[in-house]
Amino acid sequence: MTKEFTGVSTAASPGFAGTIWRVKYRNADGEIRLEVLQGTLFTLF
């Protein structure tokens, strides 16, 4: 099951203030992906 959260980061996220972001979390493998909609993709484990 994939849960997707879309929002705008706040000043609480240094360097990403005002940037639209999307987080996808898959329970199956525990992979969390934070995709900054400027073309940069981060994969956190």
C-alpha positions, 0 to 999 in steps of 0.5 A: 500500500502506498501512501502519498502526501503532498504539501508545501514545506515550511520554514521548519525545513531549512533550504526547502522553504516554500518548495512544493514537496511530495512524500511517498511511503510504502509499508511493504519495504519501508522505503520513504521517498521525498520528491522535491518538485524541482526535479530532485529526488531523495530516497531515505531509508 
